[in-house]
Amino acid sequence: MAVAGLIGATALIAGCGESRHANEQRPNVSTRISVTISPKEVIVQPLEIGVRAEPTQEAPQNEKDPEPPIKTDKPLDVTIVTANQTPTDAKLMIRGAGMERETETVFARSPGSFPVELEAGSYTITAVGLPDAKSAHLTVGKYRASSQNDVLLP
């Protein structure tokens, strides 16, 4: 009876595996956009993201292989890299797709970096505290790429 119980317990423990499957798509790598704040305007590069596979990849050994898409409706993970080229501290206001978010302060003549998740849609980015600076526009598409082809990434 004890042997049967031991075999049953061993089978139960062996059957409890990891719920994650090795062939699941890995999440996309954060997309970077560059935002420059000048006294006259806010400049965003690139103007659209999440529309197609990014032209650059993290790992150069896979540069000729396309990034596989992920079938998801999740927001795009974006890192905003900023450069405030004015003598005034400023914040960025991101409006669009049913959201409004203000970043932390980007100090005068300094860089900054902010993570944000953006749904597909059209966004306006303005510099709070600089009323003469013209706003910039950013378009976020529904395309999400897997980091499946990029090594040394989570």
C-alpha positions as CSV (number, residue, x, y, z in Angstrom):
1,M,0.0,0.0,0.0
2,A,2.9,2.4,0.9
3,V,4.6,1.6,-2.5
4,A,1.4,2.4,-4.4
5,G,1.0,5.7,-2.5
6,L,4.6,6.6,-3.3
7,I,4.2,5.8,-7.0
8,G,0.9,7.9,-7.0
9,A,2.6,10.9,-5.3
10,T,5.6,10.7,-7.7
11,A,3.2,10.6,-10.7
12,L,1.3,13.6,-9.4
13,I,4.4,15.7,-8.8
14,A,5.8,14.8,-12.2
15,G,2.5,15.8,-13.9
16,C,2.6,19.3,-12.4
17,G,4.8,21.1,-14.9
18,E,5.3,24.7,-15.8
19,S,2.1,26.3,-17.2
20,R,4.2,28.4,-19.7
21,H,5.0,26.8,-23.0
22,A,8.4,27.2,-24.6
23,N,6.9,28.1,-28.0
24,E,4.9,31.1,-26.8
25,Q,5.8,34.4,-28.3
26,R,8.0,36.6,-26.2
27,P,6.9,40.2,-25.5
28,N,8.0,43.0,-27.8
29,V,11.1,45.0,-26.9
30,S,10.3,48.6,-25.8
31,T,10.0,50.9,-28.9
32,R,12.0,54.1,-28.5
33,I,11.0,57.5,-29.7
34,S,13.0,60.7,-29.6
35,V,11.4,63.9,-28.4
36,T,13.3,67.2,-28.7
37,I,11.9,70.2,-26.9
38,S,13.0,73.5,-28.5
39,P,11.6,77.0,-27.8
40,K,9.6,77.0,-31.0
41,E,8.4,73.4,-31.3
42,V,8.4,69.8,-30.0
43,I,10.0,67.4,-32.5
44,V,9.1,63.6,-32.4
45,Q,11.1,61.0,-34.4
46,P,9.8,58.7,-35.8
47,L,6.3,60.1,-36.5
48,E,4.7,56.7,-36.5
49,I,5.4,53.5,-34.5
50,G,3.7,50.1,-34.3
51,V,2.7,50.2,-37.9
52,R,5.1,47.6,-39.2
53,A,8.2,45.7,-38.1
54,E,10.9,48.1,-36.9
55,P,13.8,48.7,-39.4
56,T,16.3,48.0,-36.6
57,Q,16.6,45.1,-34.3
58,E,18.4,44.6,-31.0
59,A,20.6,41.7,-32.1
60,P,22.5,42.3,-35.5
61,Q,22.9,38.5,-36.1
62,N,19.2,38.5,-37.0
63,E,19.0,41.6,-39.1
64,K,17.9,39.8,-42.2
65,D,15.1,37.9,-40.4
66,P,11.8,39.6,-39.9
67,E,10.4,39.9,-36.4
68,P,7.4,37.8,-36.0
69,P,4.2,39.6,-35.0
70,I,2.3,39.0,-31.8
71,K,-1.4,38.6,-32.0
72,T,-2.5,40.9,-29.1
73,D,-4.5,44.0,-28.3
74,K,-2.1,45.1,-25.6
75,P,-0.7,48.7,-25.6
76,L,2.7,49.3,-27.2
77,D,5.6,49.6,-24.6
78,V,7.3,52.9,-25.5
79,T,10.4,54.6,-24.1
80,I,10.4,58.3,-24.7
81,V,13.9,59.7,-24.8
82,T,13.8,63.5,-24.4
83,A,16.2,66.4,-24.8
84,N,15.1,69.8,-23.5
85,Q,17.1,72.4,-25.5
86,T,15.4,75.3,-23.7
87,P,16.5,77.4,-20.7
88,T,13.2,76.4,-19.0
89,D,12.2,73.2,-17.2
90,A,9.3,71.5,-19.0
91,K,7.0,68.5,-18.9
92,L,5.6,66.6,-21.8
93,M,1.8,66.2,-22.1
94,I,0.7,63.2,-24.1
95,R,-2.9,63.2,-25.3
96,G,-4.8,60.8,-27.5
97,A,-6.6,57.5,-27.7
98,G,-8.6,58.2,-24.6
99,M,-5.6,59.0,-22.4
100,E,-3.8,62.0,-21.0
101,R,-0.5,61.7,-19.3
102,E,2.1,64.2,-18.1
103,T,5.7,63.1,-17.7
104,E,8.1,64.0,-15.0
105,T,10.0,67.3,-15.4
106,V,12.7,67.5,-18.1
107,F,15.1,70.0,-16.7
108,A,16.5,72.9,-18.8
109,R,19.2,71.8,-21.3
110,S,19.0,68.2,-20.0
111,P,18.0,64.8,-21.2
112,G,15.3,62.6,-19.8
113,S,13.8,59.1,-20.4
114,F,10.2,58.0,-19.6
115,P,8.4,54.7,-20.1
116,V,4.8,54.8,-21.2
117,E,2.3,52.3,-22.7
118,L,0.3,53.6,-25.7
119,E,-2.8,52.1,-27.3
120,A,-3.2,52.2,-31.1
121,G,-4.3,55.7,-32.1
122,S,-3.2,59.3,-32.8
123,Y,-1.4,61.3,-30.1
124,T,-0.5,65.0,-29.6
125,I,2.7,65.7,-27.6
126,T,3.0,69.2,-26.1
127,A,5.6,70.9,-23.9
128,V,3.9,72.1,-20.7
129,G,5.4,75.4,-19.6
130,L,6.4,76.4,-23.1
131,P,3.3,78.0,-24.6
132,D,5.1,79.1,-27.8
133,A,6.3,75.6,-28.6
134,K,4.3,74.0,-31.4
135,S,2.9,70.5,-30.6
136,A,4.0,67.3,-32.3
137,H,1.9,64.4,-33.5
138,L,2.6,60.7,-33.1
139,T,0.7,57.7,-34.7
140,V,0.7,54.3,-33.0
141,G,-0.4,51.3,-35.0
142,K,-1.7,47.9,-33.9
143,Y,1.4,45.9,-35.0
144,R,3.3,44.3,-32.1
145,A,6.5,42.4,-32.8
146,S,7.8,39.5,-30.8
147,S,11.4,39.5,-29.5
148,Q,11.5,35.8,-30.5
149,N,14.4,36.3,-32.9
150,D,16.5,38.4,-30.5
151,V,18.8,36.6,-28.2
152,L,19.8,37.6,-24.7
153,L,16.4,39.3,-24.1
154,P,13.8,38.2,-21.6
